[in-house]
Amino acid sequence: MNTADSIPKANLSGDLSALKRHFEISLYFLLLTGVLTLVSTGKLDLVSILLPPAALLFKGYRWWRGRGPELSNRVATWITIAYFVFFPFDLWIVSRILGSDAQHPGLFAALLATIHLMLFAIIVRLYSASTTRDYLFLTLMAFASMLASAILTVDTAFVVFFFVFLALAVSTFVGLEMWRSAQGAVTQPIANGTRAAHRLHNALGVTSAAIAFGSLAIGTVIFLFLPRFTRGYMSGFNLQPTLISGFSDDVELGEIGEIKKSSVVVMRIRVDGGLDAARSVHWRGVALTTFDGRRWYNEPHETMTLTPGSEGWFHLSAGETNRRRGGRPIQYTVLLEPIASTALFLVNDAESVRGGFNGEAGTTPGGQRRAYLLQDPTGSVFNPYHNFSRMQYEARSVLPVPPAAALRQAGADYSASMRETYLQLPELDPRIPELAKQITARAEAPYDKAHALEGYLRSHYGYTLDLTGPPPSDPLAYFLFQKRAGHCEYFATAMTVMLRSVGVPARYINGFQTGEYNDVGGDFVVRASDAHSWVEAYFPSFGWMTFDPTPPSDEKPPGMFALLGHYWDWFELQWSEWVINYDFVHQITLAQNLHRVSRDWTERLRTAFAAARRFATDRLELWQARAVHKAALLPAGLVILAVLCISALLLQPKVRQRLVSVWRLRIAPPATMTPHLATLQYNEMLRLLARHGMRKAPGQTPLEFATAVPDGNLAAPVHELTAMYHAARFGGQAPDPRRASSLLDRIQSFVRPR
């Protein structure tokens, strides 16, 4: 007979064991956490997002009310068999349709169908659980849910659910083992709801939390120091990323406006120099050249293939334009989320870029794809392997700062290819070129025309994202002469078209604004709402210059949770950098940081100990100087002096020298002056003057130092004692030692603290 099947059914009304109650609660929340983690990935279909959590909540309500299993084992078995008949249909049709937009549709369909099967098994077994074997199966299903979530996402929300799951898993397994061990025991089980049961629940909760945190700490250490490789199993694999459109070679008016209504994070950018270095920059994505009245696109063109240099940098070409003369360099690092575009977002004019652009799997015999980039004639840079997973790269650009006077003198000498590509216009409402001529009537130079059009659009039109209603047949004319309000696409299109109508080459640019600066993490958080369009106009000898005709929108003041959001953004950045992208290079960096920190702390401790020892020594010297002038303390001073003489061998040499000086000068002075005594007296004078703030420089002679003492009460005794020192030390004379002692007493009386 199977022991697991012989255990009575899990019925709260029939078994009031506190151990069983603790286990059931832990198991329920473990299942709920696993399912909610799957739902939080955002990769499931609507039915899988709504139905399993609802079924779990309903079961939790019935469990709380003390109800038993809703399904018998026989019914559950037949339902499971029926689902296995449905499974091939789900695998080959339903999941295929749901995963058609994934990077690997077949693989994602298989995973999605397996998740459907797992969620179905959880619900059926939960509603029919009656034995320990059923509970063990549900526990394994919860663990499988977390594994599936780890495949579907690398977001920071997963780590929060994982911490909760870890604590609940420990609590569940501890409760299950204690409950199984208690089956058949001769002792009376602890009744649920009693004081002993409450103490048991608290003890198990504290124990589970302690074990979970201990396991997490040990796992963190293993994770940090276990040898890592840049590419591992399913490294950087994202089956169905959240993609953002609108940054391709085909953009229809109104597309960016829809993107701007989303607050999802697109990228995080760290700029060397922080906020000041990145003020008013734009993150340039794609440049579009051809307009048909409603849509911007690029004609088929050849792209340039770029390969990295010896240090991994891709050096970008200026294309058909000349390099701008001068400019301010800027270096930055971009952490780009998955988007429906192969474009890299850079500051114009980009010079070089470096990053992991070769995708997540190897196709060459060496195990890695050859990394290369593509650059089109407009200067836009593309990653041919697509941005299906988070990608990090660093870049260098030069922000142009040419003076306006030089741009006015650039002239209008355009090549034939330049005129053909960047002066192209569709059939326009005649009011549009007429308006452009009126605005630029007083402007002669192309730069002045561009500046006039930019200023006119910014000052005479309003910004809005509310463009409801049926689409007009001519959206540009509708914007300029009827609505007179719109978002960045309409402003950029209007300026580009009007510039071309007055003979200035221009092109339409899609990208992002600077973003919100996070002063906690020191990076810029760029969201979908920062999507932006602007204009580039061409000036001979200077290249393409940026113009932004869109007026500023009414920015909402930061909410009460703005700072909390900054901390969360910083946490997400660190999570991606030190967990998702953690490899051998990060291990080396971490080891170097630990070495530097330990060395700094060791130096600080050594410095603090030396300072404390110097302080104690100075205080001891001060006490000695005061004690020798008090006759009542002389016997006690002699005893203390004897003790100090014994311990002087353990102190600094400076203390031993000081004790010798006190003995020769104060306690047992010689009757005649000797060079040694003169030196002791002169050093004693220097020590007293140093306490008064006058220190003798190493390069000063005794006479120079005495001359530097300011006139006053100290000058005379210092000069006289210096002369006696010279006479005894270098002149072979023997001045009166008592006179020298008297001069020291006078100097000490002047410098003694009052």
C-alpha positions in Angstrom: 0.0 0.0 0.0 1.4 3.4 -0.9 2.1 5.5 2.1 1.6 8.8 0.3 -1.9 7.7 -0.8 -2.9 6.5 2.6 -2.8 10.0 4.2 -6.3 11.3 4.9 -7.8 13.9 2.6 -6.8 17.5 3.1 -10.0 18.8 4.7 -9.8 21.7 7.1 -13.0 20.7 8.8 -11.7 17.2 9.5 -8.1 18.0 10.3 -7.3 21.1 12.4 -3.6 20.4 12.6 -1.6 23.7 12.8 1.2 22.1 10.8 -1.1 21.2 8.0 -2.7 24.7 8.1 0.8 26.3 7.8 1.8 24.1 4.9 -1.5 24.7 3.0 -1.2 28.5 3.4 2.5 28.4 2.3 1.7 26.2 -0.7 -1.2 28.4 -1.8 0.9 31.6 -1.8 3.8 29.7 -3.4 1.5 28.8 -6.3 0.0 32.3 -6.5 3.5 33.8 -6.6 4.6 31.4 -9.4 1.6 32.2 -11.5 1.8 36.0 -10.9 5.4 35.9 -11.9 4.4 34.3 -15.2 1.7 36.9 -15.7 4.1 39.8 -14.9 6.4 38.9 -17.8 3.8 40.3 -20.2 4.5 37.5 -22.7 1.3 35.5 -22.2 -2.0 35.7 -24.1 -5.0 37.4 -22.5 -6.7 34.1 -21.4 -3.5 32.9 -19.7 -3.2 36.3 -17.9 -6.7 36.4 -16.6 -8.0 32.8 -16.0 -5.3 31.2 -13.8 -5.1 34.0 -11.3 -8.9 34.1 -11.1 -9.0 30.4 -10.5 -6.4 30.6 -7.8 -8.2 33.4 -6.0 -11.5 31.5 -6.1 -9.7 28.4 -4.7 -8.1 30.5 -2.0 -11.5 31.8 -1.0 -12.9 28.3 -0.8 -9.9 27.0 1.1 -10.3 29.8 3.6 -13.9 28.8 4.1 -12.9 25.3 4.9 -14.1 23.6 1.7 -12.6 20.4 0.4 -11.6 19.4 -3.2 -14.1 20.4 -5.9 -13.0 17.6 -8.3 -12.6 13.9 -7.7 -9.5 12.1 -8.9 -11.5 10.4 -11.6 -12.9 13.6 -13.1 -9.5 15.3 -12.9 -7.9 12.3 -14.8 -10.5 12.5 -17.6 -10.1 16.3 -17.9 -6.3 15.9 -18.2 -6.6 13.2 -20.9 -8.9 15.6 -22.8 -6.4 18.4 -22.6 -3.6 16.1 -24.0 -5.9 15.6 -27.0 -6.1 19.4 -27.4 -2.4 20.0 -26.8 -1.2 19.3 -30.5 -3.9 21.8 -31.7 -2.6 24.4 -29.2 1.1 23.7 -30.2 0.6 23.9 -34.0 -2.2 26.4 -34.4 -3.1 28.5 -31.3 0.4 29.1 -29.9 1.8 29.6 -33.5 -0.6 32.4 -34.1 0.1 34.0 -30.7 3.9 33.7 -31.2 4.0 34.9 -34.9 5.8 38.1 -34.0 8.5 36.5 -31.8 12.2 36.3 -32.8 11.9 32.5 -33.0 8.1 31.7 -33.7 8.5 27.9 -33.5 10.4 27.9 -30.3 8.2 30.5 -28.7 5.0 28.5 -29.7 6.4 25.4 -28.1 7.2 27.3 -24.9 3.8 29.0 -24.8 2.0 25.7 -25.4 4.0 24.1 -22.6 3.1 27.0 -20.3 -0.6 26.5 -21.2 -0.3 22.8 -20.2 1.5 23.7 -17.0 -1.2 26.3 -15.9 -4.0 23.8 -16.8 -2.3 21.1 -14.7 -1.9 23.5 -11.7 -5.6 24.4 -11.8 -6.9 20.8 -12.2 -4.6 19.4 -9.5 -5.3 22.3 -7.1 -9.0 21.7 -7.4 -8.6 17.9 -6.8 -5.6 17.8 -4.4 -6.2 15.3 -1.6 -2.9 13.5 -1.0 0.7 14.4 -0.2 1.7 13.3 -3.7 -0.7 16.0 -5.1 0.8 18.6 -2.9 4.3 17.6 -4.0 3.2 17.9 -7.6 1.8 21.4 -7.0 5.1 22.4 -5.4 7.0 21.3 -8.5 4.6 23.1 -10.7 5.2 26.3 -8.8 8.9 25.9 -9.3 8.4 25.2 -13.0 6.4 28.5 -13.3 9.4 30.4 -11.9 11.7 28.6 -14.4 9.4 29.5 -17.3 9.3 33.1 -16.1 13.1 33.3 -16.0 13.2 32.3 -19.7 10.6 34.8 -20.6 12.0 37.9 -18.9 15.1 39.4 -17.3 13.2 42.3 -15.9 13.7 43.6 -12.3 10.1 42.7 -11.4 11.3 39.0 -11.6 13.8 39.5 -8.8 11.1 40.8 -6.4 8.9 37.8 -7.1 11.9 35.5 -6.8 12.7 36.8 -3.3 9.1 36.2 -2.2 9.1 32.8 -3.9 12.3 31.7 -2.1 10.9 32.5 1.3 7.6 30.8 0.6 9.4 27.7 -0.9 11.4 27.2 2.3 8.3 27.6 4.4 6.4 25.2 2.2 9.0 22.4 2.3 9.6 22.8 6.0 5.9 22.7 6.7 5.4 19.7 4.4 8.2 17.7 6.0 7.0 18.5 9.6 3.4 17.5 8.7 4.5 14.3 7.0 6.7 13.4 10.0 3.8 14.1 12.4 1.5 11.6 10.7 1.1 8.7 13.0 2.8 10.3 16.0 1.5 9.3 19.4 1.5 12.9 20.7 -1.6 15.1 20.5 -1.4 17.4 17.4 -1.4 21.1 17.9 -4.9 22.4 17.3 -5.2 25.2 14.9 -6.2 28.7 16.3 -4.6 28.1 19.8 -1.7 30.1 21.3 0.7 27.2 20.6 -0.4 27.2 17.0 0.4 31.0 16.8 3.8 30.4 18.3 4.4 27.6 15.8 3.5 29.8 12.9 5.8 32.6 14.1 8.7 30.2 14.7 8.3 28.6 11.2 8.0 32.0 9.6 11.2 33.3 11.2 13.0 30.1 10.5 11.9 30.2 6.8 12.9 33.8 6.4 16.3 33.1 8.0 17.0 30.1 5.8 15.9 32.0 2.7 18.1 35.0 3.4 21.0 32.7 4.2 20.5 30.8 1.0 20.3 34.1 -0.9 23.5 35.3 0.7 25.4 32.1 -0.1 24.0 32.1 -3.7 25.1 35.7 -4.2 28.6 34.9 -3.2 28.6 31.9 -5.5 27.2 34.0 -8.3 29.8 36.7 -7.9 32.8 34.4 -7.8 31.9 31.5 -10.0 33.8 31.7 -13.3 31.6 33.5 -15.9 31.5 33.6 -19.6 30.1 36.3 -21.9 27.8 33.9 -23.7 26.1 31.0 -22.0 23.0 28.9 -22.5 20.2 31.1 -24.0 22.3 34.2 -23.3 20.4 37.4 -24.1 17.5 35.3 -25.4 14.2 37.1 -25.5 11.4 35.2 -27.1 8.8 37.9 -27.5 10.1 41.4 -26.7 7.9 44.5 -26.3 8.7 46.3 -29.5 8.3 50.0 -30.3 7.6 50.8 -34.0 8.0 54.1 -35.8 11.7 54.0 -36.3 12.0 52.2 -39.7 12.4 53.3 -43.3 8.6 53.9 -43.6 6.8 56.3 -41.2 3.3 57.6 -41.6 2.2 60.9 -40.1 0.7 60.2 -36.7 2.8 57.2 -35.8 5.1 59.0 -33.4 2.1 60.6 -31.7 0.8 57.2 -30.8 4.2 56.1 -29.4 4.4 59.3 -27.2 1.4 58.2 -25.2 3.4 55.3 -23.7 5.7 55.7 -20.7 7.7 52.5 -21.2 11.4 52.8 -20.9 13.2 52.6 -24.2 16.8 53.2 -23.2 19.0 54.4 -20.4 22.0 56.6 -21.3 25.0 57.5 -19.1 26.9 60.6 -20.4 30.4 61.4 -19.4 30.0 64.8 -17.7 26.4 64.2 -16.6 23.6 66.7 -17.1 25.7 69.6 -18.3 27.4 67.6 -21.0 24.1 66.3 -22.4 22.0 69.4 -22.2 19.6 69.7 -25.3 21.1 66.7 -27.2 18.9 64.5 -29.4 19.3 60.8 -29.8 19.2 60.4 -33.6 17.8 57.2 -35.0 16.9 57.3 -38.7 16.8 60.0 -41.4 14.1 59.9 -44.0 14.4 61.6 -47.4 11.3 61.0 -49.5 7.8 62.4 -48.7 4.6 61.5 -50.6 2.2 63.8 -48.8 1.4 61.4 -46.0 4.4 59.2 -45.5 8.1 59.5 -45.1 10.4 56.8 -46.4 13.7 56.1 -48.1 14.2 54.9 -51.6 16.3 51.7 -52.0 19.9 52.5 -51.5 23.2 50.8 -50.9 24.6 50.6 -47.4 28.2 50.6 -46.2 29.4 47.7 -44.1 31.4 48.6 -41.1 33.8 46.3 -39.3 35.4 46.9 -35.9 39.0 47.9 -35.4 41.6 46.3 -33.1 39.9 47.7 -29.9 36.4 46.9 -31.0 35.4 50.4 -32.2 33.4 50.9 -35.4 34.6 54.1 -37.0 31.7 55.7 -38.8 31.9 57.4 -42.1 30.7 61.0 -42.8 28.9 59.7 -46.0 28.2 62.4 -48.6 28.8 65.3 -46.2 32.1 66.8 -45.0 33.0 66.8 -41.4 31.9 69.8 -39.5 34.8 72.0 -38.4 35.2 72.0 -34.7 32.8 71.0 -32.1 32.4 69.7 -28.5 33.2 66.0 -28.0 30.7 63.8 -26.1 31.0 60.2 -25.0 28.1 58.1 -23.7 26.9 54.6 -23.0 23.5 53.4 -24.1 21.5 50.5 -22.6 18.9 49.9 -25.3 15.7 47.9 -24.7 14.2 45.6 -27.4 12.6 47.8 -30.1 11.2 47.0 -33.6 14.1 48.6 -35.3 17.7 47.8 -36.1 18.7 51.5 -35.7 21.3 52.6 -33.2 20.5 55.8 -31.4 23.4 58.2 -31.4 24.2 61.9 -31.0 24.9 63.6 -34.3 27.7 63.8 -35.5 28.7 60.3 -34.4 32.4 59.3 -34.9 32.7 55.8 -33.5 30.6 53.2 -31.6 31.5 50.0 -29.8 29.3 47.2 -28.3 28.0 43.6 -28.6 26.3 43.7 -32.0 26.6 40.1 -33.1 23.4 38.7 -31.6 23.0 35.9 -29.0 24.1 32.7 -30.9 27.1 31.6 -32.9 26.9 30.5 -36.5 30.6 30.3 -37.4 32.9 27.4 -36.6 34.4 29.5 -33.9 31.0 29.8 -32.2 30.3 33.5 -32.7 28.8 35.5 -35.5 31.0 38.1 -37.1 30.1 41.5 -35.8 29.4 44.2 -38.3 27.2 47.3 -38.7 25.5 49.0 -41.6 25.5 52.7 -42.4 23.3 54.3 -45.0 24.0 57.5 -47.0 22.1 59.6 -44.5 24.5 58.6 -41.7 22.1 56.3 -39.9 23.7 53.3 -38.3 22.0 49.9 -38.1 22.6 46.6 -36.3 21.8 43.8 -38.8 21.1 41.2 -36.0 18.1 43.2 -34.7 17.5 44.5 -31.2 15.5 41.5 -29.9 17.2 41.7 -26.4 18.8 44.4 -24.3 21.9 45.7 -25.9 24.6 48.0 -24.5 27.0 50.1 -26.6 29.1 53.1 -26.1 29.7 55.9 -28.6 31.7 59.0 -29.3 30.2 62.1 -31.1 31.1 65.7 -31.8 28.4 68.3 -31.1 28.8 71.0 -33.8 29.2 74.6 -32.5 29.8 76.7 -35.7 29.1 80.4 -35.4 26.0 81.8 -37.1 28.0 84.2 -39.2 30.0 81.3 -40.7 26.8 79.4 -41.5 25.4 82.5 -43.2 28.4 82.5 -45.5 28.2 78.8 -46.4 26.4 79.6 -49.6 24.1 77.4 -51.7 26.5 75.4 -53.8 24.7 72.0 -53.8 25.6 68.9 -55.9 23.2 67.4 -58.3 22.6 64.3 -56.2 22.0 66.6 -53.2 19.3 68.5 -55.0 17.7 65.4 -56.4 17.4 63.7 -53.0 16.9 66.5 -50.6 14.8 68.9 -52.6 12.2 66.3 -53.6 8.6 67.3 -53.0 5.2 65.7 -53.9 2.3 67.7 -55.2 1.5 70.2 -52.5 -1.3 72.5 -51.6 -0.2 75.8 -53.2 -0.7 77.6 -49.9 2.3 75.7 -48.4 5.1 77.0 -50.6 3.5 80.5 -50.6 3.6 80.5 -46.8 7.2 79.4 -46.9 8.1 82.3 -49.2 6.3 84.8 -47.0 8.1 83.6 -43.8 11.5 83.7 -45.6 10.9 86.9 -47.6 13.5 88.9 -45.6 16.1 86.0 -45.4 18.7 85.7 -48.0 21.1 83.1 -46.7 19.9 79.5 -46.4 20.7 79.5 -42.7 18.5 82.6 -42.1 15.7 80.9 -44.0 15.9 77.8 -41.8 16.1 79.9 -38.7 13.0 82.0 -39.8 10.9 78.9 -40.5 11.9 77.3 -37.2 11.0 80.4 -35.2 7.7 80.9 -37.0 6.5 77.3 -36.4 7.5 77.4 -32.7 5.7 80.7 -32.1 2.6 80.5 -34.3 1.4 76.9 -33.7 0.5 74.8 -30.6 1.6 71.4 -29.4 -1.0 68.7 -28.8 -1.3 64.9 -29.0 -5.1 65.1 -29.4 -5.7 64.6 -33.1 -8.9 62.7 -32.9 -11.4 62.6 -35.8 -11.3 61.2 -39.3 -7.8 61.6 -41.0 -7.7 64.5 -43.5 -6.9 63.9 -47.1 -4.0 66.4 -46.8 -2.7 66.2 -43.2 0.1 68.8 -43.7 -2.3 71.4 -45.1 -4.8 70.6 -42.4 -2.1 71.1 -39.7 -0.9 74.4 -41.2 -4.2 76.1 -42.1 -6.9 74.5 -40.0 -5.9 72.7 -36.9 -2.8 74.9 -36.3 -1.7 72.4 -33.6 -0.1 69.0 -33.6 2.9 67.0 -32.3 6.5 66.8 -33.4 5.8 64.8 -36.7 3.7 67.6 -38.1 6.2 70.4 -37.1 9.2 68.5 -38.5 7.3 67.6 -41.8 6.1 71.2 -42.2 9.6 72.7 -41.8 11.3 70.0 -44.0 8.8 70.6 -46.8 8.9 74.4 -46.6 12.7 74.4 -46.5 12.8 72.3 -49.7 10.2 74.6 -51.3 12.6 77.6 -50.8 15.6 75.6 -52.2 17.3 74.5 -48.9 18.2 70.7 -48.7 16.5 69.2 -45.7 15.6 65.8 -44.3 13.2 64.4 -41.7 14.8 62.8 -38.5 13.2 60.3 -36.1 14.7 59.7 -32.7 14.3 60.6 -29.0 14.7 63.7 -26.9 17.3 63.9 -24.1 15.0 62.1 -21.5 14.7 62.5 -17.8 17.9 62.9 -15.8 18.0 60.5 -12.8 20.3 62.1 -10.3 20.3 58.9 -8.2 21.9 56.8 -10.9 23.5 59.6 -12.9 21.9 58.5 -16.2 19.1 59.7 -18.6 16.0 57.6 -18.7 14.5 57.8 -22.2 10.9 56.7 -22.5 8.6 56.1 -25.4 7.0 59.4 -24.6 10.3 61.1 -25.5 10.0 59.9 -29.1 10.7 62.9 -31.3 11.0 64.2 -34.8 13.1 67.1 -36.0 14.9 68.5 -39.1 18.4 68.5 -40.5 19.3 71.2 -43.1 22.5 71.0 -45.2 25.1 73.8 -45.4 28.2 73.4 -47.6 31.5 73.0 -45.7 29.6 72.4 -42.5 27.3 69.4 -43.3 23.9 68.8 -41.7 22.7 71.0 -38.9 19.9 70.2 -36.5 16.7 72.4 -36.2 13.8 71.6 -33.9 10.6 73.5 -34.8 8.4 71.8 -32.3 7.4 74.1 -29.4 7.8 72.8 -25.9 4.9 70.8 -24.5 3.3 71.5 -21.1 5.4 69.4 -18.9 3.7 68.0 -15.8 5.4 68.7 -12.5 7.1 65.7 -10.9 4.7 63.6 -8.7 5.3 62.7 -5.1 6.8 59.3 -6.2 9.3 60.9 -8.6 12.3 60.3 -6.4 11.1 56.7 -5.7 11.0 56.2 -9.4 14.5 57.4 -9.7 15.7 54.9 -7.2 13.8 52.1 -9.1 15.3 53.2 -12.4 18.8 53.1 -10.8 18.1 49.6 -9.4 17.0 48.4 -12.9 20.2 49.8 -14.4 22.4 48.1 -11.8 20.4 44.8 -12.2 21.0 44.8 -15.9 24.7 45.7 -15.5 25.7 43.5 -12.6 23.3 40.5 -13.0 22.0 40.2 -16.5 25.2 41.3 -18.2 27.5 39.9 -15.5 30.5 38.2 -17.0 34.3 37.7 -16.6 35.0 41.3 -17.3 32.6 42.3 -14.5 34.3 39.8 -12.2 37.7 41.5 -12.9 36.2 44.9 -12.2 34.6 43.7 -9.0 37.9 42.2 -7.8 39.7 45.4 -8.6 37.1 47.4 -6.7 37.3 45.1 -3.7 41.1 45.4 -3.7 41.0 49.2 -3.8 38.3 49.4 -1.1 40.3 47.1 1.2 43.5 49.1 0.6 41.7 52.4 1.3 40.2 51.1 4.6 43.6 49.7 5.7 45.2 53.0 5.0 42.5 54.8 6.9 42.9 52.6 9.9 46.7 53.0 9.9 46.3 56.8 9.7 43.7 56.9 12.5 46.0 54.8 14.7 49.0 57.0 14.0 47.0 60.1 14.8 45.7 58.7 18.1 49.3 57.8 19.1 50.5 61.3 18.2 47.7 62.8 20.2 48.5 60.7 23.3 52.2 61.6 23.0 51.5 65.4 22.7 49.2 65.3 25.8 51.9 63.5 27.8 54.5 66.1 26.8 52.2 68.9 27.9 51.5 67.2 31.2 55.2 66.9 31.8 55.9 70.5 31.0 53.3 71.6 33.6 54.2 69.1 36.3 57.9 70.1 36.6 57.0 73.7 37.6 54.9 72.6 40.6 57.0 71.7 43.6 54.1 70.0 45.4 53.9 67.5 42.5 57.7 66.8 42.4 57.7 63.6 44.4 54.7 62.2 42.5 56.3 63.4 39.3 59.5 61.5 40.2 57.6 58.3 40.7 55.7 58.8 37.4 58.9 59.7 35.7 60.4 56.5 36.9 57.5 54.6 35.4 57.7 56.5 32.2 61.5 55.8 32.0 60.7 52.1 32.2 58.0 52.3 29.6 59.8 54.7 27.3 61.4 51.8 25.5 58.0 50.9 24.3 57.2 54.4 23.1 58.4 56.5 20.2 62.0 57.7 20.0 60.6 61.2 20.3 59.4 60.5 23.8 62.7 59.1 24.9 64.5 62.1 23.5 62.1 64.4 25.3 62.7 62.6 28.7 66.5 63.0 28.2 66.0 66.7 27.5 63.9 67.2 30.6 66.4 65.5 32.7 69.4 67.5 31.4 67.6 70.8 31.3 65.3 70.8 34.4 66.2 68.1 36.9 70.1 67.7 36.7 71.5 70.6 34.6 75.3 70.6 34.1 77.4 73.3 35.7 79.1 74.3 32.5 77.9 74.9 29.0 78.8 72.3 26.5 77.9 72.0 22.7 75.5 69.1 23.5 73.8 71.2 26.3 73.5 74.2 23.9 71.9 71.9 21.3 69.4 70.6 23.8 68.5 74.2 24.9 68.1 75.4 21.3 65.9 72.4 20.4 63.8 73.1 23.5 63.3 76.7 22.3 62.2 75.5 18.9 59.7 73.1 20.5 58.2 75.9 22.6 58.0 78.3 19.6 56.4 75.5 17.5 53.6 75.3 20.1 53.1 79.0 19.5 52.8 78.5 15.8 56.3 79.5 14.8 58.1 76.6 13.1 61.6 76.6 11.7 61.8 75.6 8.1 64.3 72.9 7.2 66.2 75.3 4.9 66.5 78.1 7.5 69.7 78.8 9.4 69.3 79.6 13.2 70.1 83.3 12.5 67.5 83.5 9.7 64.9 81.9 11.9 65.7 84.3 14.8 65.4 87.2 12.4 62.0 86.0 11.2 60.5 86.1 14.8 58.4 89.3 14.9 59.3 92.1 17.2 57.8 91.8 20.7 58.4 90.0 24.0 59.7 86.9 22.2 62.2 88.5 19.9 64.9 89.5 22.5 65.2 86.1 24.3 65.1 84.2 21.0 67.9 86.3 19.5 70.0 86.0 22.7 69.6 82.3 23.1 70.4 81.8 19.4 73.6 83.8 19.9 74.5 81.6 22.9 73.8 78.5 20.9 76.2 79.7 18.1 78.9 80.6 20.6 78.8 77.3 22.4 78.3 75.1 19.3 80.5 76.8 16.8 82.6 79.4 18.6 84.3 77.2 21.2 82.9 79.5 24.0 81.1 78.5 27.2 78.2 80.9 28.0 76.5 80.7 31.4 74.0 77.7 31.3 71.9 79.4 34.0 71.4 82.4 31.8 70.2 80.1 29.0 67.8 78.3 31.4 66.4 81.8 32.4 65.9 82.7 28.7 64.0 79.4 28.2 61.8 80.2 31.2 60.9 83.6 29.7 60.1 82.1 26.3 57.9 79.4 27.9 56.1 82.0 30.0 55.2 83.8 26.7 54.0 80.8 24.8 52.2 79.0 27.8 48.5 78.7 27.2 46.4 80.9 29.4 
